[in-house]
């Protein structure tokens, strides 16, 4: 399989690791991008966009990176906060009719964005719904009791995150998550990224594949991913209908160059993200918000309003092996987006070559998830 692109002087080790992953067959299609000092110093594509091996991976290949989507879905919610349509700490039920029932009356947008809303998975009542039944899935969250009192525990809202954001956006603004992202966030940040891929861009999307047949069942997060059926089924996620839809917790379609470029400017006080959100929300988006035991990750960690953060990095990974981060120590951004769904050992090797460590660590001296 082929590897195309470039790596500037000083990044030869990163290129060697990427080439080895492709040569060993551990990678069948991926993009790697590293940015430093405002320029892309590594841009590599390896393998193919599908199992038929007709289209090589290029720098503008789009792929679904699963939970790497979440920081971008959060931006749609923060645009509504910027505009005064939502508040971070007001009850969602103030806007979303019925949502305050059954113990959710005090759930806030901050709880949702820091994965403390008590709805880390869809309820069993949603088991018969299709993954593209937006209204049915939102309504199942409205009708369900939270698994724990909002604000008291933490667990990545693996599939529900985007539907919770979408529900309160529809109620408060009359716009959907996809509309706010694609019409406001995307152009403001110059992102090659979509929730709901437009028809002319579908030809750029890579097909996902499982590394081995039992991959989906063996995931530690599997209990949070079983309802509804579909998000881990390649037959479903490789369909035109899925790519054109919005499942905000997982189905952004984007490129490694786009994600790393975004992260390279994310902390910039003169950058496009601060211009989009304003100084206060920009700081809120990236600041540590809650530290504690995350039930889904099974470890102590710190959430911002979009990312995981520790003393070394601001980062987000997705099930299947994609990950992106801004190194606070080294001043570079990296994104590794893959179509071959496996573990994160591949991107861990990339990080090691850059002098980074992707282990999830909590930040010291931060608020516990029991604080509102």
Protein Blocks (a to p, Z undefined) as FASTA:
>chain_A
ZZeddddehilmmmmmmmmmmmnopagbdcddddeehiafbdcdehjfbfnomaccdfkl
ccdehjmmmmmmmmmmmmmmmnopacfkbcfklmmghklgghiampcfklmmnopnopab
ccfklmmpcfklmmlmmmmmmmpccfbdehiaccddfklmmmmmmmmmmmmnopafklmm
mmmmmmmnopacdehiafklmmmpccdddfbfklmmmpmklmmmmbcchjlmmklmmpmk
lmmmccfklmcccdfklmmmmmmmmmpmkbmklmmnommlmmmmmpcfbgcddfklopac
dddfkbccdfkbccdddehiiacdddfklopacddddfbdcdfklmmmmmmmnopafbdc
ddehiacfkbZZ
